[in-house]
C-alpha cells in the first residue's frame, strides 16, 4: 500500500512544480536574454547570449533607444489609438451585451452568434485595407481605431453578456416601475455592476492593441503615426541597426514597461472578470 501510494504522492506534488519550472524557463530565459543584452556595449551584444555584461552601460543604451527610436512620439501615437478603441469597445460591447442578455428571439440569437464569431474567425487584413481605402480611412488613426474596435468587440460582448445574464432582472423591473428610462437603467444599474468585466476588457484590449504590429503595419504604414512596435520594426530593419542588438533590446524593454505595469496592477481583475463573465 505504501509502495503504491509513494509514486502517486510524489507525482501529485511534483507535477505542479514541474509545470512551474517549465513555465519559468520558457518566460525567464528570453526575458533574461533581453535584459542583459540591453545593458551590454555594442561589441558584446553582436551575438546575444545569456552571459552577464563585461561592462554595464544600460543608461546610454536606453537613452539612445528612446531618442533614436522616437519613443515618446510612438507612445503618444499609441495612446491616441488605444484609448479611443478601448472606450468604443466598452460602450458598444456593454450596450450590445445588455440587449443580447435580456431579449430572447431567434433574430437576437443569430445576431449574438454573428457578433461573437470574431472570437474564432481572424480578420482578413487584405479586405480590411481595401475597405479602409474605399472609405478614405487608410493610413489614418480613425481607421486604426475602427480596426481595433471591430477586432476586440467580440471578446467584450462575450464576457459582458455572460455577466449580465447573472444579474437579477428584478433590479431593472423595479427601476422601470419607478419611471426610469432604459438609458438611465443602463447607466445607473448595468454599468456599475459590470465593473469587473469592464476592467478585464480594458486591460486585455490595451495589452493586445499596444503590442500589435501586424495590423498597424498595414493600416498606419509608419511615418508620423507609427506606434512603438511599428517603430521597433522599422528600427530593427534599418541597415544601421542590424548589429545593434543592445539598442533593439533596450527599445523592447522600454516599450513593454507601460503594459507590464498595467498587467501587474490589474492581473487580479483579469482573472475575476474572465471567470465571472464566462462561468456565470
C-alpha positions as CSV (number, residue, x, y, z in Angstrom):
1,X,0.0,0.0,0.0
2,X,2.8,2.4,0.9
3,X,4.8,1.5,-2.2
4,X,1.8,2.2,-4.4
5,X,1.0,5.5,-2.8
6,X,4.6,6.8,-2.8
7,X,5.0,7.4,-6.5
8,X,1.4,8.8,-6.8
9,X,2.0,11.3,-4.0
10,X,5.3,12.3,-5.5
11,X,3.8,12.9,-8.9
12,X,0.8,14.7,-7.3
13,X,3.1,17.3,-5.8
14,X,5.9,17.1,-8.3
15,X,3.6,17.8,-11.4
16,X,2.7,21.4,-10.4
17,X,6.4,22.1,-9.6
18,X,7.4,20.7,-13.0
19,X,4.8,22.9,-14.7
20,X,6.0,26.0,-12.9
21,X,9.6,25.1,-13.7
22,X,8.9,24.7,-17.4
23,X,6.9,28.0,-17.5
24,X,9.6,29.8,-15.6
25,X,12.2,28.7,-18.1
26,X,10.0,29.5,-21.1
27,X,9.4,33.0,-19.8
28,X,12.6,33.7,-17.8
29,X,15.2,32.7,-20.3
30,X,14.0,35.1,-23.1
31,X,13.4,37.8,-20.5
32,X,16.9,37.4,-19.1
33,X,18.4,37.5,-22.6
34,X,16.6,40.7,-23.4
35,X,17.6,42.4,-20.1
36,X,21.3,41.5,-20.1
37,X,21.7,42.3,-23.8
38,X,20.1,45.7,-23.4
39,X,22.8,46.5,-20.8
40,X,25.8,45.5,-22.9
41,X,28.0,47.6,-25.2
42,X,27.7,47.0,-28.9
43,X,30.8,44.8,-29.1
44,X,29.4,42.3,-26.6
45,X,25.8,42.4,-28.0
46,X,26.7,41.5,-31.6
47,X,25.9,37.9,-30.8
48,X,23.2,37.9,-28.0
49,X,23.8,35.4,-25.2
50,X,22.9,34.8,-21.6
51,X,26.2,36.0,-20.2
52,X,26.4,39.0,-17.9
53,X,27.9,42.1,-19.5
54,X,31.6,42.6,-19.1
55,X,30.8,46.3,-19.0
56,X,27.4,47.6,-18.0
57,X,26.0,50.6,-19.9
58,X,22.2,50.4,-19.6
59,X,21.8,54.2,-19.2
60,X,23.4,55.0,-22.5
61,X,21.6,52.2,-24.3
62,X,18.2,53.2,-23.1
63,X,18.8,56.8,-23.8
64,X,19.8,56.1,-27.3
65,X,16.8,53.8,-27.8
66,X,14.4,56.4,-26.6
67,X,15.9,59.2,-28.6
68,X,16.7,57.5,-31.9
69,X,13.6,55.3,-31.8
70,X,11.3,58.3,-31.4
71,X,9.8,56.5,-28.4
72,X,7.9,59.5,-26.9
73,X,6.1,60.2,-30.2
74,X,5.3,56.5,-30.5
75,X,3.8,56.4,-27.0
76,X,1.6,59.4,-27.9
77,X,0.5,57.7,-31.2
78,X,-0.4,54.5,-29.3
79,X,-2.4,56.5,-26.7
80,X,-4.3,58.3,-29.5
81,X,-5.3,54.9,-31.0
82,X,-5.6,52.6,-28.0
83,X,-7.7,54.9,-25.6
84,X,-10.5,55.6,-28.1
85,X,-10.5,51.9,-29.1
86,X,-10.9,50.8,-25.5
87,X,-13.7,53.4,-24.9
88,X,-15.6,52.3,-28.1
89,X,-15.2,48.6,-27.2
90,X,-16.6,49.1,-23.7
91,X,-19.5,51.3,-24.7
92,X,-20.6,49.3,-27.8
93,X,-19.9,46.0,-26.1
94,X,-21.9,46.8,-22.9
95,X,-24.8,48.1,-24.9
96,X,-24.9,45.1,-27.2
97,X,-24.4,42.6,-24.4
98,X,-27.4,44.1,-22.5
99,X,-29.6,43.5,-25.5
100,X,-28.4,40.0,-26.1
101,X,-28.7,39.1,-22.4
102,X,-32.3,40.4,-21.9
103,X,-34.1,39.8,-25.2
104,X,-35.0,36.3,-26.4
105,X,-35.7,35.7,-30.1
106,X,-34.2,33.8,-33.0
107,X,-33.1,37.1,-34.6
108,X,-31.3,38.2,-31.4
109,X,-29.6,34.8,-31.0
110,X,-28.4,34.9,-34.6
111,X,-27.1,38.4,-34.1
112,X,-25.3,37.3,-31.0
113,X,-23.7,34.3,-32.8
114,X,-22.6,36.6,-35.6
115,X,-21.1,39.1,-33.1
116,X,-19.0,36.5,-31.2
117,X,-17.9,34.8,-34.3
118,X,-15.0,37.2,-34.3
119,X,-13.5,35.0,-31.5
120,X,-12.9,32.2,-33.9
121,X,-12.6,33.9,-37.3
122,X,-9.4,36.0,-37.8
123,X,-9.8,39.4,-39.6
124,X,-8.8,39.4,-43.2
125,X,-6.2,42.0,-43.5
126,X,-6.4,42.5,-47.3
127,X,-10.2,43.0,-47.1
128,X,-9.7,45.5,-44.2
129,X,-7.1,47.5,-46.1
130,X,-9.3,47.7,-49.2
131,X,-12.4,48.8,-47.3
132,X,-10.4,51.5,-45.4
133,X,-9.1,52.8,-48.8
134,X,-12.6,53.0,-50.2
135,X,-13.8,54.8,-47.1
136,X,-10.7,57.2,-47.1
137,X,-9.5,55.9,-43.7
138,X,-6.3,54.2,-44.9
139,X,-3.1,55.4,-43.1
140,X,-5.2,57.3,-40.5
141,X,-5.8,56.9,-36.8
142,X,-9.6,56.7,-37.1
143,X,-9.1,53.7,-39.5
144,X,-6.8,52.0,-36.9
145,X,-9.3,52.7,-34.2
146,X,-12.1,51.2,-36.3
147,X,-10.0,48.1,-36.9
148,X,-9.1,47.6,-33.2
149,X,-12.8,48.2,-32.2
150,X,-14.0,45.6,-34.6
151,X,-11.4,43.1,-33.6
152,X,-11.9,43.2,-29.9
153,X,-15.7,43.9,-29.7
154,X,-16.5,40.2,-29.9
155,X,-14.5,39.4,-26.8
156,X,-16.1,42.2,-24.9
157,X,-19.6,41.2,-25.9
158,X,-19.0,37.5,-25.0
159,X,-17.8,38.2,-21.4
160,X,-20.3,41.0,-20.7
161,X,-23.3,39.0,-22.0
162,X,-22.5,36.1,-19.6
163,X,-22.1,38.5,-16.7
164,X,-25.4,40.4,-17.4
165,X,-27.3,37.2,-17.6
166,X,-26.4,36.6,-14.0
167,X,-27.8,40.0,-12.9
168,X,-31.3,39.7,-11.5
169,X,-33.9,41.1,-13.9
170,X,-35.9,42.3,-10.9
171,X,-33.4,45.2,-10.4
172,X,-34.3,46.6,-13.8
173,X,-38.0,45.9,-13.4
174,X,-38.0,47.9,-10.1
175,X,-36.3,50.8,-11.8
176,X,-38.9,50.7,-14.7
177,X,-41.7,50.8,-12.1
178,X,-40.1,54.0,-10.7
179,X,-40.2,55.6,-14.1
180,X,-36.5,55.1,-15.1
181,X,-35.9,55.1,-18.9
182,X,-33.7,52.4,-20.5
183,X,-30.7,54.8,-20.8
184,X,-30.9,55.6,-17.1
185,X,-31.2,51.9,-16.2
186,X,-28.2,51.1,-18.3
187,X,-26.1,53.9,-16.8
188,X,-27.2,53.5,-13.1
189,X,-27.6,49.8,-12.8
190,X,-25.9,47.8,-15.5
191,X,-22.6,49.7,-15.9
192,X,-21.8,49.8,-12.2
193,X,-22.3,46.1,-11.9
194,X,-20.2,45.5,-15.0
195,X,-17.0,47.0,-13.4
196,X,-15.1,43.7,-13.1
197,X,-15.7,42.8,-16.7
198,X,-15.1,46.4,-17.8
199,X,-11.7,46.3,-16.1
200,X,-10.8,43.0,-17.7
201,X,-11.8,44.2,-21.2
202,X,-9.9,47.4,-20.7
203,X,-6.7,45.6,-19.7
204,X,-6.9,43.0,-22.4
205,X,-7.6,45.4,-25.3
206,X,-4.8,47.7,-24.1
207,X,-2.3,44.8,-24.0
208,X,-3.3,43.5,-27.4
209,X,-3.5,46.8,-29.2
210,X,-0.3,48.2,-27.6
211,X,1.8,45.3,-28.8
212,X,0.2,45.0,-32.2
213,X,2.4,45.4,-35.2
214,X,0.7,43.3,-37.9
215,X,-2.4,45.4,-38.4
216,X,-0.6,48.6,-37.6
217,X,1.8,47.9,-40.4
218,X,-0.9,47.6,-43.0
219,X,-3.3,50.2,-41.7
220,X,-1.0,53.0,-40.5
221,X,2.1,52.2,-42.5
222,X,4.5,54.1,-40.3
223,X,5.7,57.7,-40.6
224,X,4.5,60.2,-38.0
225,X,1.6,58.0,-36.9
226,X,3.8,55.0,-36.1
227,X,3.3,53.2,-32.8
228,X,6.2,51.8,-30.7
229,X,6.0,48.3,-32.1
230,X,6.0,49.7,-35.7
231,X,8.9,52.0,-34.8
232,X,10.7,49.0,-33.4
233,X,10.2,47.0,-36.7
234,X,11.5,50.0,-38.7
235,X,14.5,50.5,-36.4
236,X,15.4,46.8,-36.3
237,X,15.1,46.6,-40.1
238,X,17.3,49.5,-40.8
239,X,20.8,48.8,-42.1
240,X,22.3,50.9,-39.3
241,X,20.7,48.7,-36.6
242,X,21.3,45.2,-38.0
243,X,24.0,44.5,-35.4
244,X,22.9,46.9,-32.7
245,X,21.1,44.3,-30.6
246,X,21.8,46.3,-27.4
247,X,19.6,49.2,-28.8
248,X,16.9,46.9,-30.2
249,X,16.5,45.1,-26.9
250,X,16.6,48.3,-24.9
251,X,13.8,49.6,-27.1
252,X,11.8,46.4,-26.4
253,X,12.2,46.8,-22.6
254,X,11.1,50.5,-22.6
255,X,8.2,49.7,-25.0
256,X,7.0,46.9,-22.7
257,X,7.1,48.9,-19.4
258,X,3.7,50.6,-19.6
259,X,1.9,47.4,-20.3
260,X,3.8,45.4,-17.7
261,X,2.7,48.0,-15.1
262,X,-0.9,47.8,-16.4
263,X,-0.8,44.0,-16.1
264,X,0.7,43.9,-12.7
265,X,-1.9,46.3,-11.4
266,X,-4.8,44.6,-13.0
267,X,-4.0,40.9,-13.1
268,X,-6.5,40.0,-10.4
269,X,-9.2,41.9,-12.2
270,X,-8.4,40.0,-15.4
271,X,-8.9,36.6,-13.6
272,X,-12.1,37.7,-11.8
273,X,-13.6,39.3,-14.9
274,X,-12.9,36.3,-17.1
275,X,-14.4,33.8,-14.6
276,X,-17.4,36.0,-13.8
277,X,-18.2,36.6,-17.5
278,X,-17.5,33.1,-18.8
279,X,-18.7,30.9,-15.9
280,X,-21.8,32.8,-14.8
